[in-house]
């Protein structure tokens, strides 16, 4: 049964809003039990089922779980079997056996969307990552190219949470908590264990996926910024309950478990949840709602100022994976090199581009493409950008960066790269050339006390 446009929410008001709330939703009024979670007999004859996103004993401020009230429980299925044919390009435990390391700056051109029918699951492939879903610490970065909807099947990721960044083509995402419509420019988070199906109403589709093992995304602390700014909790949207009750012979659950896919048959849709409540939920966010902060006098801010969501490690301030964006915004700094500075980072940075261009690269970094600058690998603006910036001098005035949305997945772990990504025909082998032309501007006589017109000591006081 093909889903229809009218099945999916089109307005923000069709969702619940908030981040980390204890939500509740009923597709039929009176379906949620009152005063307890697991009554002897649930209203409407539903089964009560809890899904845990954290250990039962996790501290209350971190604890995540939801109660689902469904027509039949998830357990009603035949045994899991290895999926045939095997999916060869998903990794959840990065090691020398399945991936390699390379400190070189790597850039990929946008990967073509295949002509042959390919759904989200078959079109998903790991690019790089570190750690292990088995040990509940690590991450994987995937991409997908697909052109057809998943049919009579649902996907379940037992390994970690997916943060999906569609670059081309909308996603119609059906989950056990309800339906979401996710367009390029929005992101959707599908937490570990939730079953979901992805339809592609626009056909050919492409995007990026970050997966985190053993933790969940949270909003970054704002520190001295104050109580407001960056991504606002009210702008995160959570679906409302909707359910299917029809018989679905031959329905398949595809479970990603330790990076391998398994299938199990059942005769009903897993999207049979009539009501639910809890704080462990799928959600989406429109990146255009981000409220960027920036320098208003001198110097380019560190990219962490644009963090939308962060998946923490146990070390304060050290992210397993940050999701950072580079949205349209004003650049106003005086006598400042405004593009991102040259740097080497103890963290590793994977970048993608949803649309437009990126301020530090005049050419070659294209929508749908990607780059990887690993731990301590130098990077920064290309030659053309550097020379154009210097030539512009100090009188450029305020400048608005328009029509762009780049993003970064940044991790404290050192990524290993999958062989199909490293050997891909989409690797831009000339990437290094963008910096080779950087020439020496060194002049031992041009001190700040002589004639460096970019130095205004009165501003420094
Ligand atoms: Fe960087």
Boltz pocket constraint, residues with backbone or C-beta under 6 A from the ligand:
constraints:
  - pocket:
      binder: B
      contacts: [[A, 343], [A, 345], [A, 349], [A, 373], [A, 379]]
      max_distance: 6.0
